[in-house]
Amino acid sequence: MSRSLLYHAWSLQGYHLVSKRFQGGAIYLRIQPVKLFRCSGCGSNKVIRAGQVLRNFRTVPIGHKPVWIELPVQRLYCRACGRTRQAELTFAEPRRSYTRQFERFVLELSQYTTIQDAARHLGVGWDLIKEIQKQNLQRRYAQIPLRHLRHLAIDEISIGHGHRYLTIVLDLDSGAVVFVGEGRGTTALEPFWKRLRKARAQIAAVATDRSPAYTAAVHTHLPDAIHVFDRFHVVKLFNEKLSQFRQELQREAEGPLQKKVLKGTRWLLLKNPENLDAQRHEHQRLEEALALNKPLATAYYLKEDLRQIWEQKDKSTAARFLKDWMARARSSGIRMLQRFANTLGFHRSGILAYYDCRLTTAALEGTNNKMRTMQRRAYGFRDQEFFKLKIYAIHKTTYALVG
């Protein structure tokens, strides 16, 4: 086998083939360096051989046959620096049992398969594929540049039982996750604020939910940024209140007919009107429920009007619409609506800030859904660092994410 084939097939430059053998369905290639030895520390050629250690390195297979590189690794005493070191390997990283080309092959294969499938195809352990992926992610995301950031979204995600959370910061311009903090609230974001100050990023706007922790953190660390309360979180909160209100009405309903009609209307109330299914007569069922219960009808139509706050032509028009919505809710006599009107009034500036910079956390919600899918497919992650690295890479991931 020529040196040229060793180079082109397995990137073995500066070595020649001594022997080859077939054993246990695998191919073993015994090689030796063709160049003079030099100290791997100082580069001096004033070295004395001090023994050898035979090592095997996994490399790219031929078809389904594993290929191993056998190399007697030379130990050298350097008279220039007075140290004994192993000769430098040009095809593998220190303390690795596989070649760089095998690592590249695994990363390419991982674009189309899960960790488990890649391990099964190559006949190696699951941990080896994971180790290669993790090292690659560490190189790519060890230091994420923050200076270019302008528009951010901040949210949290539950990652398992026992109230375990991760706090995610997303660059809304690129869609990339730029920070993953353990826990929730202000404490989880402290490392991010420190890095952001060092990067001297000029943040123009931030989108969050209406959490007091996020409000305080943004006010403290980004006082000049526009703070937008996410519209979808506001609508989601009202939907939760509406669902609870329907349950109360169902419990208090007089007669079996009202109870029966109200019982099956939860999802009808929460759906947008354009999404109601005509074939299942959902429009008719919803109208029957609203006709039977005036408080429910009032809450439902205010829910539909609530979405219009973010559909106005400018901020002043939206402010008038919000004021009118709160006045109608307060005059309805329904305690749930009155309380929600007070909530909107308290967060009025954050809601109307949408018209200063039209941001939402919708992109972050999509990222959170990808993370949940990744968790389910992996049946949980035992290695928290690996999971966080996967999150950093998730915006570029269009293939199998886990094992």
C-alpha positions as CSV (number, residue, x, y, z in Angstrom):
1,M,0.0,0.0,0.0
2,S,1.5,3.4,-1.1
3,R,2.0,6.4,1.2
4,S,-0.2,8.3,-1.2
5,L,-3.1,5.9,-0.5
6,L,-2.5,6.1,3.3
7,Y,-2.8,9.9,3.0
8,H,-5.8,10.1,0.8
9,A,-7.8,7.3,2.4
10,W,-7.0,8.0,6.1
11,S,-5.0,11.3,6.2
12,L,-1.8,9.5,7.4
13,Q,0.8,11.9,6.2
14,G,4.5,11.2,6.9
15,Y,4.0,7.4,7.6
16,H,4.5,4.3,5.6
17,L,2.8,0.9,5.9
18,V,4.8,-1.8,7.6
19,S,2.2,-4.6,7.5
20,K,-1.5,-5.3,7.4
21,R,-3.6,-8.1,8.9
22,F,-7.2,-9.2,9.1
23,Q,-8.5,-10.3,12.5
24,G,-11.9,-10.7,14.0
25,G,-13.6,-9.0,11.0
26,A,-11.4,-5.9,11.3
27,I,-8.4,-4.6,9.3
28,Y,-5.2,-3.6,11.2
29,L,-2.6,-1.4,9.5
30,R,0.8,-1.2,11.1
31,I,2.6,2.0,10.2
32,Q,5.8,3.8,11.1
33,P,6.9,7.5,10.6
34,V,9.3,8.2,7.7
35,K,10.7,11.5,9.1
36,L,13.3,12.1,11.7
37,F,12.0,12.4,15.2
38,R,11.8,15.8,16.9
39,C,10.9,16.9,20.5
40,S,7.1,17.5,20.6
41,G,7.8,20.3,23.2
42,C,10.6,22.5,21.8
43,G,10.9,21.0,18.3
44,S,14.6,20.2,18.6
45,N,16.1,17.2,16.7
46,K,18.6,16.5,19.5
47,V,16.6,13.6,20.9
48,I,17.4,10.1,22.1
49,R,15.0,7.2,21.8
50,A,13.7,6.1,25.1
51,G,11.4,3.2,24.3
52,Q,8.1,2.6,22.5
53,V,4.4,2.1,23.4
54,L,2.2,0.2,20.9
55,R,-1.1,2.1,20.5
56,N,-4.2,1.3,18.3
57,F,-6.3,4.1,16.8
58,R,-9.8,3.7,15.3
59,T,-10.1,5.3,11.9
60,V,-12.6,5.5,9.0
61,P,-13.9,2.0,8.1
62,I,-13.8,0.3,4.7
63,G,-17.5,-0.5,4.1
64,H,-18.6,-2.3,7.3
65,K,-15.1,-3.5,8.2
66,P,-13.5,-1.5,11.1
67,V,-10.0,-0.2,10.4
68,W,-7.4,0.2,13.1
69,I,-4.1,2.0,12.9
70,E,-1.3,0.3,14.8
71,L,1.6,2.6,15.7
72,P,4.6,2.0,18.0
73,V,4.6,5.5,19.6
74,Q,8.2,6.5,20.3
75,R,9.2,8.1,23.6
76,L,12.0,10.6,23.2
77,Y,14.5,12.2,25.6
78,C,15.3,15.8,24.5
79,R,18.8,17.0,25.3
80,A,17.7,20.6,24.5
81,C,15.0,20.8,27.1
82,G,15.9,17.9,29.3
83,R,12.4,16.3,29.1
84,T,11.1,12.9,28.1
85,R,8.0,13.1,25.9
86,Q,6.1,11.0,23.4
87,A,6.7,11.8,19.7
88,E,4.0,14.1,18.3
89,L,1.2,12.4,16.4
90,T,0.0,14.2,13.3
91,F,-3.3,12.3,12.8
92,A,-4.8,12.1,16.3
93,E,-5.3,14.4,19.3
94,P,-3.4,13.6,22.5
95,R,-5.0,10.9,24.7
96,R,-7.5,9.9,22.1
97,S,-8.0,6.4,20.8
98,Y,-9.3,7.5,17.4
99,T,-7.9,9.6,14.5
100,R,-9.1,13.1,13.5
101,Q,-10.5,11.7,10.3
102,F,-12.6,9.2,12.3
103,E,-13.9,12.2,14.4
104,R,-14.9,14.1,11.3
105,F,-16.6,10.9,9.9
106,V,-18.6,10.6,13.1
107,L,-19.7,14.3,13.0
108,E,-20.8,14.0,9.4
109,L,-22.7,10.8,10.2
110,S,-24.4,12.5,13.1
111,Q,-26.0,14.9,10.8
112,Y,-28.3,12.1,9.5
113,T,-28.5,9.7,12.5
114,T,-29.0,9.6,16.2
115,I,-26.1,8.9,18.5
116,Q,-27.3,5.4,19.1
117,D,-27.7,4.7,15.4
118,A,-24.2,6.0,14.6
119,A,-22.7,3.9,17.4
120,R,-24.5,0.8,16.1
121,H,-23.4,1.4,12.5
122,L,-19.7,1.9,13.5
123,G,-19.7,-0.9,16.1
124,V,-18.6,1.4,18.9
125,G,-20.0,2.5,22.3
126,W,-22.7,5.1,22.6
127,D,-20.3,7.1,24.9
128,L,-17.6,7.4,22.3
129,I,-20.0,9.1,19.8
130,K,-21.3,11.3,22.5
131,E,-17.8,12.3,23.5
132,I,-16.9,13.2,20.0
133,Q,-20.0,15.3,19.6
134,K,-19.5,17.0,23.0
135,Q,-15.9,18.0,22.2
136,N,-16.9,19.4,18.9
137,L,-19.7,21.5,20.6
138,Q,-17.2,22.7,23.2
139,R,-14.9,24.0,20.6
140,R,-17.7,25.7,18.7
141,Y,-19.5,27.2,21.7
142,A,-16.9,27.7,24.4
143,Q,-17.1,31.5,23.9
144,I,-20.1,32.8,22.1
145,P,-19.5,36.4,20.9
146,L,-22.1,38.9,22.4
147,R,-20.9,42.2,21.0
148,H,-23.2,42.1,18.0
149,L,-26.4,41.5,20.0
150,R,-29.2,44.1,19.6
151,H,-32.6,42.3,20.2
152,L,-33.0,39.6,22.8
153,A,-35.7,37.3,24.1
154,I,-35.5,35.7,27.6
155,D,-37.6,32.8,28.9
156,E,-37.3,29.7,31.0
157,I,-38.0,26.0,30.3
158,S,-38.8,23.2,32.7
159,I,-36.3,20.3,32.2
160,G,-37.7,17.7,34.5
161,H,-39.3,16.8,37.7
162,G,-38.5,18.6,40.9
163,H,-38.9,22.2,39.5
164,R,-35.7,22.1,37.5
165,Y,-35.4,24.9,35.0
166,L,-33.0,26.4,32.5
167,T,-33.1,30.1,31.5
168,I,-32.6,30.8,27.8
169,V,-31.5,34.0,26.1
170,L,-32.1,34.1,22.3
171,D,-30.7,36.5,19.8
172,L,-33.8,37.5,17.9
173,D,-31.9,38.7,14.8
174,S,-30.1,35.4,14.2
175,G,-32.3,32.9,16.0
176,A,-29.3,31.6,18.0
177,V,-29.2,30.8,21.7
178,V,-26.5,32.9,23.2
179,F,-26.9,31.9,26.9
180,V,-28.2,29.0,28.9
181,G,-28.4,29.5,32.6
182,E,-29.2,26.9,35.3
183,G,-32.3,27.7,37.4
184,R,-34.7,30.6,36.9
185,G,-35.0,34.3,37.8
186,T,-32.3,36.9,38.4
187,T,-29.7,34.5,39.7
188,A,-29.7,32.4,36.6
189,L,-29.0,35.4,34.4
190,E,-26.1,36.9,36.5
191,P,-23.3,35.3,34.4
192,F,-24.9,36.6,31.2
193,W,-25.0,40.2,32.5
194,K,-21.3,40.0,33.3
195,R,-20.4,38.7,29.9
196,L,-22.7,41.3,28.2
197,R,-21.0,44.2,30.1
198,K,-17.5,42.9,29.0
199,A,-18.7,42.6,25.4
200,R,-20.1,46.2,25.5
201,A,-23.1,45.1,23.4
202,Q,-25.6,47.8,22.6
203,I,-29.0,46.2,23.4
204,A,-31.9,48.0,21.8
205,A,-34.8,45.9,23.0
206,V,-35.7,42.8,25.1
207,A,-38.8,40.7,25.0
208,T,-39.9,38.7,28.0
209,D,-43.0,37.6,29.8
210,R,-44.3,39.8,32.6
211,S,-42.2,38.1,35.3
212,P,-41.2,40.5,38.1
213,A,-37.8,38.9,38.1
214,Y,-37.2,39.6,34.4
215,T,-38.6,43.1,34.8
216,A,-36.2,43.9,37.6
217,A,-33.2,42.4,35.8
218,V,-33.8,44.2,32.6
219,H,-34.4,47.5,34.4
220,T,-31.1,47.0,36.4
221,H,-28.8,45.8,33.7
222,L,-30.3,47.3,30.5
223,P,-31.9,50.6,31.6
224,D,-31.8,52.1,28.1
225,A,-33.3,49.1,26.3
226,I,-37.0,48.9,25.3
227,H,-38.6,46.2,27.4
228,V,-41.5,44.5,25.6
229,F,-43.9,42.2,27.4
230,D,-44.6,39.3,25.0
231,R,-48.1,39.4,23.5
232,F,-48.5,35.6,23.5
233,H,-47.8,35.3,27.2
234,V,-50.5,38.0,27.9
235,V,-53.0,36.1,25.7
236,K,-52.0,32.8,27.3
237,L,-52.6,34.2,30.8
238,F,-56.1,35.3,29.8
239,N,-56.9,31.9,28.3
240,E,-55.9,30.3,31.6
241,K,-58.2,32.7,33.5
242,L,-61.0,32.0,31.0
243,S,-60.6,28.2,31.4
244,Q,-60.8,28.6,35.2
245,F,-63.9,30.9,34.8
246,R,-65.6,28.3,32.6
247,Q,-65.0,25.6,35.2
248,E,-66.6,27.8,37.9
249,L,-69.6,28.5,35.7
250,Q,-70.0,24.8,35.0
251,R,-70.0,24.0,38.8
252,E,-72.6,26.7,39.4
253,A,-74.7,26.0,36.4
254,E,-78.4,25.3,37.0
255,G,-79.9,22.3,35.3
256,P,-78.4,19.4,33.4
257,L,-78.7,21.2,30.0
258,Q,-76.4,24.1,31.0
259,K,-73.9,21.7,32.6
260,K,-73.8,19.5,29.5
261,V,-73.3,22.4,27.1
262,L,-70.6,24.1,29.2
263,K,-68.7,20.8,29.8
264,G,-67.4,20.4,26.2
265,T,-66.6,24.0,25.4
266,R,-63.1,24.5,27.0
267,W,-61.1,24.1,23.8
268,L,-63.8,25.9,21.7
269,L,-63.4,29.0,23.9
270,L,-59.6,28.9,23.7
271,K,-59.5,28.4,19.9
272,N,-59.3,31.4,17.5
273,P,-62.6,31.7,15.6
274,E,-60.9,31.0,12.3
275,N,-59.6,27.7,13.6
276,L,-63.0,26.3,14.6
277,D,-63.9,23.1,12.6
278,A,-67.1,23.5,10.6
279,Q,-67.3,19.7,9.9
280,R,-67.6,19.1,13.7
281,H,-70.1,21.9,14.1
282,E,-67.8,23.7,16.5
283,H,-69.2,27.2,15.6
284,Q,-72.7,26.0,16.5
285,R,-71.7,24.4,19.8
286,L,-69.8,27.5,20.8
287,E,-72.8,29.8,20.0
288,E,-75.1,27.5,22.0
289,A,-72.8,27.8,25.1
290,L,-72.5,31.6,24.8
291,A,-76.3,32.0,24.3
292,L,-76.9,30.0,27.5
293,N,-74.5,32.0,29.7
294,K,-74.1,35.8,29.4
295,P,-71.0,36.1,31.7
296,L,-69.2,33.4,29.6
297,A,-70.2,35.3,26.4
298,T,-68.8,38.5,27.8
299,A,-65.5,37.0,28.7
300,Y,-65.2,35.2,25.4
301,Y,-65.8,38.3,23.3
302,L,-63.3,40.3,25.4
303,K,-60.8,37.5,24.8
304,E,-61.2,38.0,21.0
305,D,-60.9,41.8,21.4
306,L,-57.7,41.4,23.5
307,R,-55.7,40.2,20.5
308,Q,-56.6,43.4,18.7
309,I,-54.4,45.4,21.1
310,W,-51.4,44.3,19.0
311,E,-53.1,44.9,15.7
312,Q,-53.4,48.7,15.8
313,K,-51.7,51.1,13.4
314,D,-49.7,53.0,16.1
315,K,-49.0,53.3,19.8
316,S,-51.5,56.0,20.6
317,T,-54.3,54.1,18.9
318,A,-53.3,51.0,20.8
319,A,-53.2,52.9,24.1
320,R,-56.8,54.1,23.5
321,F,-57.9,50.6,22.6
322,L,-56.3,49.1,25.7
323,K,-57.9,51.8,27.9
324,D,-61.3,51.0,26.3
325,W,-60.8,47.2,26.8
326,M,-60.0,47.7,30.5
327,A,-63.0,50.0,31.0
328,R,-65.3,47.3,29.5
329,A,-63.8,44.6,31.6
330,R,-64.2,46.6,34.8
331,S,-67.8,47.5,34.0
332,S,-68.7,43.9,33.2
333,G,-69.2,43.0,36.9
334,I,-67.2,39.8,36.4
335,R,-64.5,39.6,39.0
336,M,-62.1,37.6,36.8
337,L,-62.3,40.3,34.1
338,Q,-61.9,43.1,36.6
339,R,-58.8,41.5,38.0
340,F,-57.3,40.9,34.6
341,A,-58.0,44.6,33.7
342,N,-55.9,45.6,36.7
343,T,-53.1,43.3,35.6
344,L,-53.1,44.9,32.2
345,G,-53.1,48.3,33.7
346,F,-50.1,47.5,35.9
347,H,-48.2,46.2,32.8
348,R,-49.5,48.8,30.4
349,S,-46.1,50.3,29.5
350,G,-44.5,46.9,28.7
351,I,-47.5,45.9,26.5
352,L,-47.5,49.2,24.6
353,A,-43.7,49.0,24.2
354,Y,-44.5,46.6,21.4
355,Y,-45.1,49.6,19.2
356,D,-41.7,51.0,20.0
357,C,-40.0,47.7,18.9
358,R,-42.2,45.0,17.5
359,L,-40.7,42.0,19.3
360,T,-42.2,38.8,20.5
361,T,-40.7,35.6,22.1
362,A,-42.3,33.4,19.4
363,A,-38.9,32.4,18.1
364,L,-37.9,31.4,21.6
365,E,-41.0,29.4,22.1
366,G,-40.1,27.5,18.9
367,T,-36.7,26.8,20.3
368,N,-38.2,25.6,23.6
369,N,-40.4,23.2,21.6
370,K,-37.3,21.8,19.9
371,M,-35.6,21.4,23.3
372,R,-38.6,19.5,24.7
373,T,-38.6,17.2,21.6
374,M,-34.9,16.6,22.1
375,Q,-35.5,15.7,25.8
376,R,-38.3,13.3,24.9
377,R,-36.2,11.5,22.3
378,A,-33.3,11.2,24.7
379,Y,-35.5,10.1,27.6
380,G,-33.7,12.9,29.6
381,F,-30.1,14.0,29.7
382,R,-27.8,12.7,32.4
383,D,-25.0,15.0,31.3
384,Q,-26.3,18.5,31.9
385,E,-23.3,20.2,30.2
386,F,-23.9,18.1,27.0
387,F,-27.6,19.1,27.0
388,K,-26.7,22.8,27.3
389,L,-24.2,22.5,24.4
390,K,-27.0,20.8,22.3
391,I,-29.2,23.8,23.1
392,Y,-26.6,26.2,21.8
393,A,-26.4,24.3,18.5
394,I,-30.2,23.8,18.2
395,H,-30.8,26.7,15.8
396,K,-28.5,25.0,13.2
397,T,-29.8,21.5,13.8
398,T,-32.0,20.0,11.1
399,Y,-31.2,16.4,11.8
400,A,-31.4,13.7,14.5
401,L,-30.6,15.5,17.8
402,V,-30.0,12.8,20.3
403,G,-29.5,9.1,20.8
